Amino acid sequence: MKIIAVGMNYALHNQELGHRQENKEPVIFMKPDSAILKDGKPFFLPDFSNEVHYETEVVVRICRLGKHIAPRFAHRYYDAVTVGIDFTARDLQRRFREAGNPWELCKGFDNSAAIGTFVPLEQVGGDVQRLDFHLDIDGQTVQRGCTADMLFRVDDIIAYVSRFMTLKIGDLLFTGTPVGVGPVSIGQHLQGYLGDEKLLDFHIR
């Protein structure tokens, strides 16, 4: 199982991080399977970063083996969705970018890919490009988005990625985060929602 993630897929989030260029293709990065955090287990702040940010995203689960998938057929290759958190060591990311180095370490560390309970796409409306989602921290909404605002649609991302690598059953696609990212701290309670349905619930330790 592999975790495929999309960076800079919401215009307002790009602005908040200072990215002004317009990407012609999806920005893709990977996380190892050791990044998965699930079943409501707590996220422990790592000792190598002083600025870990939450990035709330819709996560799509791949359900078929596929390679060179046409965009018009891509909807056949996923069957379930959830809310996830792409934890990012922001201080490391800035340092790596300033040096012109790869930044996988700031994204792919252990437990940096929190995922909630997967539900059938039909259960949340059936259209992956019309999903409202949000994150609450300690009962207050801190980030809100809608997949309709994506710069690159899920089906186009799947088609693009499948040109380079075979998609396998159980692979996860983190589809990008909207505006409103921020730091987490010990003791916080994070809850992620698709619409009104709570799918993600855990604490920061």
LOTORLO-427828 format. One record per residue: residue number from 0; residue in one letter; chain; z, y, x of N, C-alpha, C, O in turn. Coordinates in pm, whole numbers, always signed. Layout:
residues N
R     k   r   c     n.pz     n.py     n.px    ca.pz    ca.py    ca.px     c.pz     c.py     c.px     o.pz     o.py     o.px
R   NUM   A   A        Z        Y        X        Z        Y        X        Z        Y        X        Z        Y        X
...
This chain:
residues 205
R     k   r   c     n.pz     n.py     n.px    ca.pz    ca.py    ca.px     c.pz     c.py     c.px     o.pz     o.py     o.px
R     0   M   A       +0     -119      +84       +0       +0       +0       +0     +125      +88      +74     +133     +186
R     1   K   A      -83     +221      +52      -87     +347     +127      -67     +464      +32      -93     +454      -88
R     2   I   A      -21     +574      +88       +2     +695      +12      -98     +799      +61      -97     +839     +178
R     3   I   A     -184     +840      -31     -284     +942       -3     -238    +1070      -70     -200    +1068     -187
R     4   A   A     -241    +1180       +1     -192    +1306      -55     -295    +1416      -35     -372    +1414      +61
R     5   V   A     -293    +1511     -127     -387    +1622     -124     -310    +1751      -97     -213    +1782     -166
R     6   G   A     -352    +1824       +3     -291    +1952      +34     -372    +2067      -24     -493    +2055      -44
R     7   M   A     -306    +2177      -52     -373    +2301      -92     -465    +2282     -211     -581    +2324     -209
R     8   N   A     -412    +2218     -318     -496    +2188     -434     -467    +2281     -553     -523    +2261     -661
R     9   Y   A     -380    +2381     -533     -354    +2482     -637     -361    +2619     -573     -296    +2645     -471
R    10   A   A     -441    +2707     -631     -470    +2836     -568     -344    +2920     -544     -329    +2978     -437
R    11   L   A     -255    +2928     -643     -137    +3013     -627      -41    +2959     -521      +25    +3037     -452
R    12   H   A      -34    +2826     -508      +48    +2769     -401      -11    +2805     -265      +63    +2836     -171
R    13   N   A     -143    +2801     -253     -207    +2838     -127     -171    +2982      -90     -147    +3012      +27
R    14   Q   A     -168    +3069     -189     -134    +3209     -163      +11    +3222     -116      +39    +3301      -25
R    15   E   A     +102    +3145     -177     +242    +3159     -139     +267    +3111       +4     +364    +3153      +67
R    16   L   A     +181    +3023      +54     +194    +2977     +192     +103    +3052     +288     +100    +3023     +408
R    17   G   A      +28    +3150     +236      -54    +3234     +322     -189    +3178     +357     -251    +3222     +454
R    18   H   A     -237    +3078     +280     -370    +3021     +306     -474    +3098     +225     -472    +3094     +102
R    19   R   A     -562    +3166     +293     -660    +3250     +225     -799    +3186     +219     -881    +3225     +136
R    20   Q   A     -826    +3088     +306     -959    +3031     +309     -982    +2942     +187     -889    +2883     +132
R    21   E   A    -1110    +2933     +146    -1147    +2847      +35    -1198    +2715      +89    -1297    +2711     +161
R    22   N   A    -1130    +2607      +54    -1170    +2476     +104    -1287    +2421      +23    -1284    +2422     -100
R    23   K   A    -1388    +2372      +93    -1505    +2316      +27    -1485    +2170      -10    -1555    +2117      -96
R    24   E   A    -1390    +2105      +55    -1359    +1964      +30    -1207    +1950      +20    -1134    +2034      +72
R    25   P   A    -1160    +1844      -47    -1015    +1823      -54     -953    +1808      +85    -1013    +1750     +175
R    26   V   A     -833    +1861     +100     -756    +1846     +224     -668    +1722     +207     -577    +1720     +125
R    27   I   A     -696    +1620     +285     -631    +1489     +268     -539    +1460     +385     -575    +1481     +501
R    28   F   A     -420    +1411     +355     -332    +1358     +458     -266    +1232     +404     -275    +1204     +284
R    29   M   A     -202    +1157     +490     -145    +1028     +453       +4    +1026     +480      +55    +1097     +566
R    30   K   A      +72     +944     +403     +212     +913     +430     +224     +761     +444     +153     +687     +375
R    31   P   A     +311     +712     +533     +330     +567     +545     +411     +513     +427     +476     +589     +355
R    32   D   A     +406     +382     +408     +480     +324     +296     +631     +340     +312     +705     +331     +214
R    33   S   A     +677     +363     +434     +819     +385     +457     +866     +520     +404     +986     +548     +402
R    34   A   A     +771     +605     +360     +807     +734     +302     +853     +722     +157     +912     +816     +103
R    35   I   A     +828     +609      +93     +860     +594      -49    +1011     +601      -74    +1091     +537       -7
R    36   L   A    +1046     +682     -173    +1184     +691     -223    +1175     +672     -374    +1111     +751     -443
R    37   K   A    +1240     +568     -426    +1225     +538     -568    +1357     +487     -626    +1459     +477     -558
R    38   D   A    +1351     +454     -756    +1466     +397     -828    +1588     +488     -830    +1701     +441     -839
R    39   G   A    +1565     +619     -822    +1675     +713     -831    +1765     +719     -710    +1874     +776     -716
R    40   K   A    +1721     +660     -598    +1804     +663     -478    +1811     +804     -421    +1716     +881     -434
R    41   P   A    +1922     +840     -359    +1935     +977     -308    +1845    +1004     -189    +1807     +912     -115
R    42   F   A    +1810    +1130     -171    +1735    +1175      -54    +1834    +1236      +45    +1905    +1330      +12
R    43   F   A    +1838    +1180     +165    +1928    +1230     +269    +1852    +1328     +358    +1749    +1293     +415
R    44   L   A    +1904    +1448     +369    +1839    +1549     +454    +1832    +1499     +598    +1933    +1456     +653
R    45   P   A    +1713    +1504     +659    +1700    +1456     +797    +1762    +1553     +897    +1777    +1672     +870
R    46   D   A    +1797    +1500    +1013    +1863    +1583    +1114    +1766    +1661    +1201    +1808    +1741    +1284
R    47   F   A    +1635    +1638    +1182    +1537    +1705    +1268    +1477    +1831    +1204    +1389    +1895    +1262
R    48   S   A    +1526    +1867    +1085    +1471    +1984    +1017    +1584    +2063     +951    +1680    +2007     +899
R    49   N   A    +1569    +2195     +955    +1664    +2283     +887    +1604    +2347     +763    +1664    +2435     +702
R    50   E   A    +1484    +2302     +725    +1414    +2364     +611    +1323    +2262     +544    +1201    +2264     +563
R    51   V   A    +1383    +2173     +467    +1305    +2074     +393    +1277    +2131     +254    +1369    +2170     +182
R    52   H   A    +1150    +2135     +217    +1107    +2189      +89    +1068    +2078       -7    +1016    +1975      +34
R    53   Y   A    +1092    +2100     -136    +1036    +2015     -240     +894    +2064     -272     +867    +2184     -267
R    54   E   A     +806    +1971     -304     +673    +2002     -357     +649    +1904     -470     +622    +1786     -445
R    55   T   A     +658    +1950     -592     +646    +1864     -709     +499    +1836     -740     +417    +1927     -740
R    56   E   A     +468    +1709     -766     +329    +1671     -786     +316    +1561     -891     +408    +1483     -914
R    57   V   A     +200    +1557     -954     +164    +1440    -1034     +112    +1333     -939      +29    +1359     -852
R    58   V   A     +164    +1211     -957     +124    +1098     -872      +47     +998     -958      +92     +961    -1067
R    59   V   A      -68     +955     -908     -156     +863     -978     -153     +728     -907     -159     +723     -784
R    60   R   A     -143     +620     -983     -140     +485     -924     -276     +418     -939     -332     +409    -1049
R    61   I   A     -328     +370     -827     -458     +302     -825     -441     +159     -878     -346      +90     -843
R    62   C   A     -534     +116     -962     -522      -15    -1027     -638     -109     -998     -638     -222    -1046
R    63   R   A     -738      -63     -920     -852     -149     -890     -894     -128     -745     -874      -20     -688
R    64   L   A     -952     -231     -687    -1011     -221     -554    -1139     -140     -563    -1223     -167     -649
R    65   G   A    -1155      -43     -475    -1275      +40     -485    -1317     +103     -355    -1235     +139     -271
R    66   K   A    -1448     +117     -340    -1509     +181     -224    -1635     +252     -272    -1708     +199     -356
R    67   H   A    -1662     +371     -220    -1778     +450     -261    -1783     +463     -414    -1884     +431     -477
R    68   I   A    -1674     +510     -471    -1661     +523     -615    -1731     +652     -661    -1706     +759     -605
R    69   A   A    -1816     +642     -759    -1881     +760     -816    -1779     +836     -902    -1695     +775     -968
R    70   P   A    -1785     +969     -901    -1689    +1046     -980    -1686    +1006    -1127    -1580    +1005    -1189
R    71   R   A    -1800     +973    -1184    -1804     +940    -1327    -1736     +808    -1360    -1705     +780    -1476
R    72   F   A    -1712     +725    -1256    -1644     +597    -1277    -1500     +598    -1226    -1428     +500    -1242
R    73   A   A    -1458     +709    -1165    -1328     +712    -1098    -1212     +689    -1195    -1109     +636    -1156
R    74   H   A    -1229     +729    -1321    -1120     +714    -1418    -1083     +568    -1442     -975     +539    -1493
R    75   R   A    -1170     +477    -1405    -1142     +335    -1421    -1047     +282    -1314    -1000     +169    -1324
R    76   Y   A    -1018     +362    -1214     -945     +312    -1097     -799     +353    -1095     -730     +329     -996
R    77   Y   A     -750     +414    -1201     -607     +444    -1210     -562     +419    -1353     -638     +436    -1448
R    78   D   A     -435     +378    -1366     -385     +337    -1497     -251     +397    -1534     -207     +384    -1648
R    79   A   A     -185     +463    -1439      -50     +512    -1465      -23     +635    -1380      -84     +656    -1275
R    80   V   A      +72     +716    -1428     +107     +841    -1359     +258     +859    -1360     +329     +799    -1439
R    81   T   A     +304     +944    -1271     +445     +983    -1270     +456    +1119    -1202     +356    +1181    -1165
R    82   V   A     +579    +1165    -1187     +608    +1286    -1111     +666    +1244     -977     +749    +1153     -970
R    83   G   A     +625    +1310     -871     +678    +1281     -739     +712    +1409     -664     +673    +1519     -704
R    84   I   A     +784    +1392     -556     +815    +1504     -465     +759    +1472     -327     +794    +1371     -266
R    85   D   A     +673    +1560     -280     +624    +1553     -142     +718    +1639      -59     +698    +1760      -47
R    86   F   A     +822    +1577       -2     +915    +1652      +82     +845    +1692     +212     +776    +1612     +274
R    87   T   A     +867    +1817     +251     +799    +1872     +368     +899    +1942     +457     +974    +2029     +412
R    88   A   A     +900    +1904     +584     +983    +1975     +682     +908    +2101     +722     +828    +2101     +815
R    89   R   A     +934    +2209     +649     +852    +2330     +661     +861    +2392     +799     +761    +2443     +850
R    90   D   A     +979    +2389     +861     +991    +2448     +994     +907    +2371    +1096     +846    +2432    +1184
R    91   L   A     +904    +2237    +1084     +820    +2158    +1173     +672    +2186    +1146     +592    +2195    +1238
R    92   Q   A     +638    +2198    +1019     +498    +2223     +984     +447    +2352    +1046     +337    +2356    +1100
R    93   R   A     +528    +2457    +1037     +486    +2584    +1097     +467    +2569    +1248     +371    +2621    +1305
R    94   R   A     +560    +2499    +1313     +552    +2484    +1458     +429    +2405    +1499     +359    +2440    +1594
R    95   F   A     +402    +2296    +1425     +286    +2212    +1458     +156    +2290    +1436      +64    +2283    +1517
R    96   R   A     +149    +2365    +1326      +27    +2440    +1297       +2    +2549    +1399     -112    +2571    +1441
R    97   E   A     +108    +2618    +1440      +93    +2725    +1539      +40    +2669    +1670      -33    +2737    +1743
R    98   A   A      +77    +2545    +1701      +31    +2482    +1825     -104    +2413    +1808     -161    +2362    +1904
R    99   G   A     -155    +2413    +1685     -283    +2347    +1659     -274    +2196    +1661     -374    +2127    +1684
R   100   N   A     -154    +2143    +1638     -133    +1998    +1644     -134    +1935    +1505     -113    +2005    +1405
R   101   P   A     -158    +1805    +1496     -146    +1736    +1367       -5    +1752    +1312      +91    +1766    +1387
R   102   W   A       +7    +1748    +1177     +139    +1773    +1117     +186    +1657    +1030     +263    +1678     +936
R   103   E   A     +141    +1536    +1061     +188    +1420     +985     +340    +1403     +988     +399    +1361     +888
R   104   L   A     +403    +1434    +1100     +547    +1410    +1112     +628    +1494    +1015     +736    +1453     +973
R   105   C   A     +578    +1611     +978     +652    +1696     +885     +633    +1652     +741     +702    +1702     +652
R   106   K   A     +541    +1560     +717     +510    +1513     +582     +541    +1364     +563     +571    +1321     +451
R   107   G   A     +535    +1286     +670     +539    +1141     +657     +668    +1075     +699     +673     +953     +719
R   108   F   A     +775    +1154     +714     +902    +1094     +758     +960    +1006     +648     +918    +1013     +533
R   109   D   A    +1057     +924     +684    +1117     +829     +590    +1168     +900     +465    +1232    +1005     +473
R   110   N   A    +1137     +842     +349    +1184     +889     +217    +1126    +1024     +176    +1181    +1091      +88
R   111   S   A    +1017    +1064     +238     +958    +1195     +207     +865    +1192      +87     +810    +1295      +49
R   112   A   A     +846    +1075      +26     +760    +1063      -91     +842    +1005     -207     +840     +884     -231
R   113   A   A     +913    +1092     -277     +993    +1047     -391     +902    +1026     -512     +817    +1111     -541
R   114   I   A     +919     +914     -581     +838     +888     -700     +928     +848     -816    +1031     +783     -798
R   115   G   A     +888     +891     -935     +960     +856    -1056     +907     +728    -1118     +836     +652    -1053
R   116   T   A     +941     +706    -1243     +897     +590    -1318     +752     +612    -1363     +720     +716    -1421
R   117   F   A     +667     +514    -1335     +528     +526    -1379     +516     +494    -1527     +583     +404    -1578
R   118   V   A     +430     +569    -1594     +402     +546    -1735     +251     +538    -1753     +176     +600    -1676
R   119   P   A     +204     +461    -1853      +59     +457    -1879       +7     +597    -1909      +74     +676    -1976
R   120   L   A     -111     +626    -1861     -169     +759    -1883     -178     +791    -2032     -158     +905    -2073
R   121   E   A     -208     +690    -2113     -218     +711    -2258      -86     +760    -2319      -86     +831    -2419
R   122   Q   A      +24     +722    -2257     +155     +759    -2309     +181     +910    -2297     +263     +965    -2371
R   123   V   A     +112     +974    -2206     +131    +1118    -2185       +5    +1197    -2220      -18    +1306    -2167
R   124   G   A      -75    +1142    -2310     -188    +1218    -2362     -325    +1166    -2326     -423    +1196    -2394
R   125   G   A     -334    +1086    -2219     -460    +1021    -2186     -554    +1098    -2096     -649    +1039    -2043
R   126   D   A     -533    +1226    -2076     -621    +1308    -1992     -545    +1352    -1868     -454    +1435    -1877
R   127   V   A     -583    +1298    -1755     -510    +1328    -1631     -523    +1475    -1591     -442    +1524    -1512
R   128   Q   A     -624    +1545    -1644     -643    +1686    -1611     -582    +1781    -1714     -612    +1900    -1716
R   129   R   A     -495    +1726    -1797     -424    +1813    -1893     -276    +1773    -1900     -220    +1758    -2008
R   130   L   A     -216    +1757    -1784      -77    +1717    -1776      +11    +1835    -1732      -10    +1891    -1624
R   131   D   A     +107    +1870    -1815     +207    +1969    -1776     +323    +1896    -1708     +365    +1789    -1752
R   132   F   A     +374    +1954    -1601     +486    +1892    -1529     +576    +2000    -1474     +533    +2113    -1449
R   133   H   A     +703    +1963    -1453     +795    +2060    -1395     +911    +1990    -1327     +939    +1872    -1350
R   134   L   A     +978    +2066    -1242    +1095    +2018    -1169    +1214    +2105    -1204    +1207    +2228    -1199
R   135   D   A    +1325    +2040    -1238    +1452    +2108    -1257    +1545    +2075    -1141    +1552    +1960    -1098
R   136   I   A    +1616    +2175    -1091    +1722    +2154     -993    +1852    +2206    -1053    +1863    +2324    -1088
R   137   D   A    +1948    +2117    -1065    +2077    +2151    -1126    +2059    +2215    -1265    +2129    +2309    -1302
R   138   G   A    +1962    +2161    -1340    +1941    +2204    -1477    +1854    +2327    -1495    +1830    +2369    -1609
R   139   Q   A    +1806    +2386    -1386    +1721    +2504    -1394    +1580    +2472    -1346    +1563    +2412    -1240
R   140   T   A    +1480    +2511    -1424    +1341    +2484    -1385    +1303    +2572    -1267    +1316    +2695    -1273
R   141   V   A    +1257    +2509    -1159    +1223    +2583    -1037    +1074    +2578    -1007    +1023    +2662     -931
R   142   Q   A    +1003    +2482    -1064     +860    +2471    -1038     +793    +2412    -1161     +844    +2319    -1224
R   143   R   A     +678    +2469    -1194     +606    +2425    -1314     +456    +2430    -1285     +408    +2522    -1220
R   144   G   A     +383    +2330    -1335     +240    +2329    -1313     +166    +2253    -1421     +226    +2189    -1507
R   145   C   A      +34    +2263    -1415      -53    +2189    -1506     -172    +2140    -1424     -230    +2215    -1346
R   146   T   A     -207    +2015    -1443     -317    +1958    -1363     -451    +2022    -1395     -547    +2006    -1320
R   147   A   A     -460    +2095    -1505     -584    +2168    -1535     -614    +2273    -1429     -728    +2316    -1416
R   148   D   A     -513    +2315    -1354     -529    +2421    -1254     -567    +2368    -1116     -579    +2446    -1021
R   149   M   A     -585    +2238    -1103     -623    +2182     -973     -757    +2239     -926     -849    +2260    -1005
R   150   L   A     -767    +2263     -797     -895    +2304     -739     -991    +2187     -730    -1112    +2203     -749
R   151   F   A     -938    +2069     -702    -1019    +1947     -698     -960    +1848     -798     -841    +1815     -790
R   152   R   A    -1041    +1802     -891     -997    +1711     -996     -965    +1573     -940    -1015    +1533     -835
R   153   V   A     -881    +1501    -1011     -839    +1367     -967     -960    +1277     -943     -968    +1211     -840
R   154   D   A    -1053    +1274    -1037    -1168    +1186    -1022    -1252    +1221     -900    -1305    +1133     -833
R   155   D   A    -1265    +1350     -872    -1342    +1392     -754    -1269    +1359     -625    -1331    +1326     -525
R   156   I   A    -1135    +1368     -628    -1057    +1330     -509    -1073    +1181     -480    -1093    +1141     -366
R   157   I   A    -1064    +1100     -584    -1079     +955     -567    -1217     +923     -512    -1230     +840     -421
R   158   A   A    -1320     +986     -566    -1455     +962     -517    -1467    +1003     -370    -1528     +933     -290
R   159   Y   A    -1409    +1117     -336    -1416    +1167     -199    -1346    +1074     -102    -1403    +1035       +0
R   160   V   A    -1222    +1040     -132    -1144     +955      -42    -1210     +818      -24    -1209     +762      +85
R   161   S   A    -1267     +764     -133    -1323     +629     -126    -1450     +622      -42    -1499     +513      -15
R   162   R   A    -1504     +736       -1    -1615     +735      +95    -1566     +690     +232    -1641     +632     +310
R   163   F   A    -1439     +719     +261    -1385     +697     +395    -1299     +571     +404    -1295     +506     +508
R   164   M   A    -1228     +539     +296    -1138     +424     +301    -1137     +352     +167    -1155     +412      +62
R   165   T   A    -1117     +223     +174    -1111     +141      +54     -980     +167      -19     -873     +163      +42
R   166   L   A     -989     +193     -147     -870     +207     -229     -828      +69     -277     -912      -13     -315
R   167   K   A     -698      +43     -275     -646      -88     -312     -545      -76     -425     -485      +30     -445
R   168   I   A     -527     -184     -497     -431     -187     -607     -292     -151     -555     -245     -208     -456
R   169   G   A     -228      -56     -621      -95      -14     -580      -91     +108     -491      +16     +164     -469
R   170   D   A     -207     +151     -440     -210     +275     -363     -167     +392     -452     -187     +389     -573
R   171   L   A     -108     +493     -390      -60     +610     -464     -133     +734     -418     -157     +754     -299
R   172   L   A     -169     +818     -515     -234     +945     -485     -144    +1060     -531     -124    +1080     -651
R   173   F   A      -90    +1136     -434      -17    +1259     -462     -122    +1371     -474     -198    +1395     -381
R   174   T   A     -127    +1438     -590     -242    +1520     -623     -229    +1668     -589     -318    +1746     -622
R   175   G   A     -122    +1708     -524     -105    +1847     -484       +3    +1917     -564      +37    +1875     -675
R   176   T   A      +56    +2024     -507     +169    +2095     -569     +129    +2236     -611      +51    +2301     -542
R   177   P   A     +182    +2282     -725     +155    +2420     -767     +248    +2519     -698     +326    +2482     -610
R   178   V   A     +238    +2643     -737     +324    +2748     -681     +470    +2720     -716     +500    +2661     -819
R   179   G   A     +560    +2765     -629     +702    +2755     -660     +781    +2660     -571     +892    +2623     -607
R   180   V   A     +726    +2620     -456     +799    +2530     -368     +920    +2603     -309     +924    +2726     -306
R   181   G   A    +1017    +2525     -262    +1136    +2587     -205    +1224    +2484     -137    +1196    +2365     -144
R   182   P   A    +1330    +2529      -72    +1417    +2440       +5    +1513    +2363      -84    +1547    +2405     -195
R   183   V   A    +1556    +2249      -33    +1660    +2170     -100    +1785    +2171      -12    +1779    +2195     +109
R   184   S   A    +1899    +2145      -76    +2025    +2143       -2    +2115    +2034      -58    +2097    +1985     -169
R   185   I   A    +2212    +1997      +23    +2302    +1887      -12    +2374    +1916     -145    +2422    +2027     -169
R   186   G   A    +2378    +1813     -229    +2449    +1823     -356    +2361    +1855     -475    +2406    +1843     -589
R   187   Q   A    +2236    +1895     -451    +2149    +1930     -563    +2104    +1807     -641    +2093    +1697     -587
R   188   H   A    +2077    +1829     -769    +2032    +1725     -861    +1890    +1759     -904    +1868    +1860     -969
R   189   L   A    +1793    +1674     -867    +1652    +1698     -897    +1607    +1608    -1012    +1635    +1488    -1013
R   190   Q   A    +1537    +1669    -1108    +1483    +1595    -1222    +1340    +1642    -1247    +1314    +1761    -1264
R   191   G   A    +1248    +1545    -1248    +1107    +1577    -1266    +1055    +1528    -1400    +1089    +1418    -1445
R   192   Y   A     +971    +1610    -1463     +923    +1582    -1599     +771    +1587    -1606     +707    +1670    -1542
R   193   L   A     +715    +1496    -1685     +577    +1508    -1734     +588    +1547    -1880     +637    +1468    -1962
R   194   G   A     +545    +1667    -1915     +571    +1716    -2049     +721    +1724    -2070     +793    +1786    -1992
R   195   D   A     +768    +1660    -2177     +912    +1657    -2204     +977    +1527    -2157    +1096    +1506    -2180
R   196   E   A     +900    +1442    -2092     +951    +1310    -2054    +1003    +1312    -1911     +928    +1335    -1817
R   197   K   A    +1132    +1286    -1896    +1192    +1283    -1763    +1160    +1150    -1695    +1194    +1043    -1745
R   198   L   A    +1093    +1159    -1579    +1052    +1039    -1508    +1115    +1027    -1370    +1112     +920    -1308
R   199   L   A    +1173    +1136    -1321    +1229    +1141    -1186    +1368    +1200    -1192    +1390    +1303    -1255
R   200   D   A    +1464    +1133    -1125    +1604    +1179    -1136    +1680    +1129    -1014    +1703    +1009    -1001
R   201   F   A    +1721    +1220     -924    +1796    +1179     -805    +1867    +1299     -745    +1848    +1412     -788
R   202   H   A    +1951    +1272     -644    +2032    +1376     -581    +1997    +1391     -432    +1942    +1301     -369
R   203   I   A    +2031    +1507     -380    +2016    +1536     -237    +2151    +1514     -170    +2253    +1568     -213
R   204   R   A    +2150    +1435      -66    +2273    +1408       +8    +2266    +1459     +151    +2362    +1443     +227
